[in-house]
Amino acid sequence: MSTSLFDLSGRIALVTGSTSGLGHAIAQGLGEAGATLVVNGRNVERLEETVATFRTAGLKAHASRFDVTVEGEVDGAISAIERDLGPITILVNNAGIQRRAAMTEMSIETWEEVIRNNLTSIFIVGKAVAKSMIPRKQGKIINICSLTSEVARPTIAPYTASKGGARQLTRAMCTEWASHNIQVNGIGPGYFQTPLNEALWSDPEFNRWVSSRTPAGRWGRPEELVGAALFLASAASDFVNGQIVYVDGGMLASL
């Protein structure tokens, strides 16, 4: 019984921004638990490569190219997925970007780009998928938040604002949709070695700072997010709603 709680056989999982980094690791983990994967991104070549890699590993995977910031593309893609594959029962809102600059030197265009990609996209994709989940009375939505949903660092103001917004949007979605048996939760990664963070982990000084500041003494590995994602995507979390699970090696707990 305990292991069956985490079985995702028969579920369809859409993971946005899943051709690399944390999204790729989460998608692979959900696929290994039995879910049929819908891999999303904007680059067709990378999508095809990712799907081929997953299929070679014995996973059920399909590609869906759409821009998470364009509502018309999202709505059309969600309709096509549900028509061709079946109902989406798991959504992981993972797509996001980072732009670094001092606030006094940051353009409004850069600010709006980050907010739209990291926060507005969660609203757009979440709303589109929830419209189908609500009448079925079943669904799991996982929004990828961040340590910066709680704390801040210099030069990443729009990212920090977007991830703080993602935390609160997660709670808003829970408040509106929990009565329809939809669980909406978030995962807040700490410092992970991904392409998005390459400018940080390739910097020896910052690398040392992260290792010394994190009680675990190291950066996270993308596959270490899979356990939290599997928990929140499965029946094991059916009465968990509106929560953010921080996977950070203890950083937030330590002064």
C-alpha positions in Angstrom: 0.0 0.0 0.0 2.7 2.5 0.9 4.6 2.2 -2.4 1.4 2.2 -4.4 0.7 5.8 -3.1 3.5 7.0 -5.4 2.5 5.0 -8.5 1.7 7.4 -11.4 0.7 4.7 -13.9 -2.1 6.0 -16.1 -1.4 9.6 -15.3 -0.5 12.2 -17.9 2.1 14.8 -16.7 2.9 18.0 -18.4 6.2 19.6 -17.3 6.9 23.0 -18.8 10.5 23.9 -19.6 11.5 20.3 -19.4 14.3 19.9 -22.0 17.0 20.7 -19.5 17.9 21.3 -15.9 15.4 20.8 -13.0 12.4 20.3 -15.4 14.2 17.5 -17.2 15.1 15.8 -13.9 11.5 16.1 -12.6 10.0 14.9 -15.8 12.3 11.8 -15.9 11.4 11.0 -12.3 7.7 11.2 -12.9 8.1 9.1 -16.0 10.0 6.4 -14.0 7.1 6.4 -11.6 4.8 5.4 -14.5 3.4 8.7 -15.8 3.1 9.5 -19.5 5.2 12.6 -20.0 4.4 15.7 -22.1 7.7 17.5 -22.6 7.5 21.2 -23.2 9.8 23.8 -24.6 10.2 26.3 -27.4 13.1 24.7 -29.3 11.9 21.9 -31.5 15.3 20.3 -31.9 15.8 20.1 -28.1 12.3 18.8 -27.6 12.8 16.0 -30.1 16.2 15.1 -28.5 14.6 15.0 -25.0 11.7 12.9 -26.1 14.0 10.5 -27.9 16.2 10.2 -24.7 13.3 9.5 -22.5 11.9 6.9 -24.9 15.3 5.2 -25.2 15.2 4.9 -21.4 11.8 3.1 -21.7 9.6 6.1 -20.7 6.4 7.1 -22.4 7.1 10.6 -23.7 5.6 13.1 -26.1 6.6 16.6 -27.2 4.4 19.8 -27.1 6.0 22.9 -28.3 4.4 26.1 -27.0 5.4 29.4 -25.4 4.2 29.5 -21.8 3.8 33.3 -22.0 1.4 33.3 -24.9 -2.2 32.4 -23.9 -3.4 31.4 -27.3 -0.5 29.0 -27.8 -1.1 27.5 -24.3 -4.8 27.0 -24.8 -4.3 25.4 -28.2 -1.6 23.1 -26.9 -3.6 22.0 -23.8 -6.6 21.2 -26.0 -4.4 19.2 -28.4 -2.7 17.2 -25.6 -6.1 16.3 -24.0 -7.6 15.4 -27.4 -4.6 13.2 -28.5 -3.3 11.7 -25.3 -6.0 12.1 -22.6 -6.6 14.3 -19.6 -3.7 16.1 -18.0 -3.7 15.0 -14.3 -0.3 16.4 -13.3 1.0 19.9 -14.2 4.5 21.0 -13.2 5.0 24.8 -13.9 8.8 24.8 -14.2 9.6 27.1 -17.1 11.5 30.2 -16.1 14.4 32.6 -16.9 16.9 34.6 -15.0 18.3 38.1 -15.8 20.9 39.7 -13.6 21.6 43.4 -13.1 21.5 46.1 -10.5 17.9 47.5 -10.1 19.1 51.0 -11.0 20.5 49.7 -14.3 17.7 47.3 -15.1 15.2 48.2 -17.9 11.5 47.9 -17.5 11.6 45.5 -20.5 13.9 43.1 -18.6 11.7 43.4 -15.5 8.6 42.5 -17.4 10.3 39.7 -19.4 11.2 37.9 -16.1 7.8 38.5 -14.5 6.0 37.2 -17.5 8.1 34.1 -18.0 8.3 33.2 -14.3 5.0 34.3 -12.8 2.4 35.1 -15.5 3.2 31.9 -17.2 2.1 30.0 -14.1 -1.3 31.8 -14.2 -1.7 31.2 -17.9 -0.8 27.5 -18.0 -2.4 26.8 -14.6 -5.7 28.3 -15.6 -5.8 26.4 -18.9 -5.2 23.1 -17.3 -7.4 23.7 -14.3 -10.4 24.4 -16.6 -10.3 20.7 -17.5 -9.3 19.4 -14.0 -12.2 21.1 -12.3 -15.1 19.2 -14.0 -13.1 15.9 -13.6 -12.6 16.6 -9.8 -8.9 15.6 -10.0 -5.6 17.2 -10.5 -2.1 17.9 -9.2 -0.4 21.2 -9.9 3.2 21.8 -8.8 4.7 25.3 -9.2 8.5 25.6 -9.1 9.3 28.4 -6.6 12.7 29.2 -5.1 14.6 30.1 -2.0 13.9 33.6 -3.3 10.3 33.1 -2.6 11.4 33.9 0.9 14.7 35.8 0.8 16.5 38.1 -1.6 19.9 38.6 -3.1 21.4 41.6 -5.0 21.0 41.8 -8.8 18.0 39.5 -9.2 15.1 41.7 -8.2 12.6 40.6 -10.9 13.4 36.9 -10.2 12.9 37.4 -6.5 9.6 39.2 -7.1 8.4 36.6 -9.5 9.2 33.7 -7.2 7.6 35.5 -4.2 4.6 35.9 -6.5 4.7 32.2 -7.4 4.5 31.3 -3.7 1.4 33.5 -3.3 -0.2 32.4 -6.6 0.2 28.8 -5.4 -1.8 29.6 -2.3 -4.4 31.5 -4.4 -4.8 28.5 -6.7 -5.2 26.2 -3.7 -7.8 28.5 -2.2 -9.9 28.5 -5.4 -9.5 24.9 -6.6 -9.1 22.7 -3.5 -12.9 22.1 -3.3 -12.6 20.5 -6.8 -10.0 17.9 -5.4 -7.1 19.8 -7.0 -4.0 20.0 -5.0 -1.7 22.9 -5.8 1.7 23.0 -4.1 5.2 24.4 -4.8 8.8 23.3 -4.6 11.4 25.8 -3.6 14.8 24.6 -4.8 17.9 26.0 -3.1 21.2 26.3 -5.1 21.3 23.6 -7.7 23.9 23.0 -10.4 21.8 23.7 -13.5 22.4 25.7 -16.8 20.3 28.5 -15.4 22.8 28.9 -12.5 26.0 28.3 -14.5 27.2 31.9 -14.0 27.1 31.2 -10.2 28.5 27.7 -9.8 31.3 28.4 -12.3 32.4 31.4 -10.1 34.9 29.9 -7.5 34.1 32.6 -5.0 30.3 32.2 -5.2 30.7 28.4 -5.3 32.6 28.6 -2.0 30.0 30.9 -0.5 27.1 28.5 -1.3 28.9 25.5 0.1 29.8 27.4 3.3 26.3 28.9 3.7 24.4 25.6 3.1 24.4 23.3 6.1 24.7 20.3 3.7 27.9 21.8 2.5 27.3 21.6 -1.2 25.1 22.5 -4.2 22.0 20.3 -4.9 21.8 17.9 -7.8 18.8 18.1 -10.1 17.7 14.5 -9.4 17.4 15.5 -5.7 14.2 17.3 -6.5 12.5 14.2 -7.8 11.4 12.9 -4.4 9.5 16.1 -3.5 7.9 16.2 -7.0 6.8 12.6 -6.8 5.3 13.2 -3.4 3.3 16.2 -4.6 2.3 14.6 -7.9 1.0 11.4 -6.3 -1.8 10.2 -4.0 0.6 10.4 -1.1 -0.2 14.2 -1.0 -4.0 14.1 -1.4 -4.6 16.3 1.7 -1.5 18.5 1.2 -2.5 21.8 -0.4 -1.1 25.4 -0.7 2.3 24.4 0.7 5.8 25.1 -0.5 8.4 22.4 0.1 11.9 23.8 0.3 14.6 21.5 -1.0 17.7 23.5 -0.1 20.1 21.5 2.0 19.0 23.4 5.0 19.9 26.9 3.8 16.7 28.6 4.9 16.9 27.0 8.3 20.4 28.4 9.1 21.6 31.9 9.9 
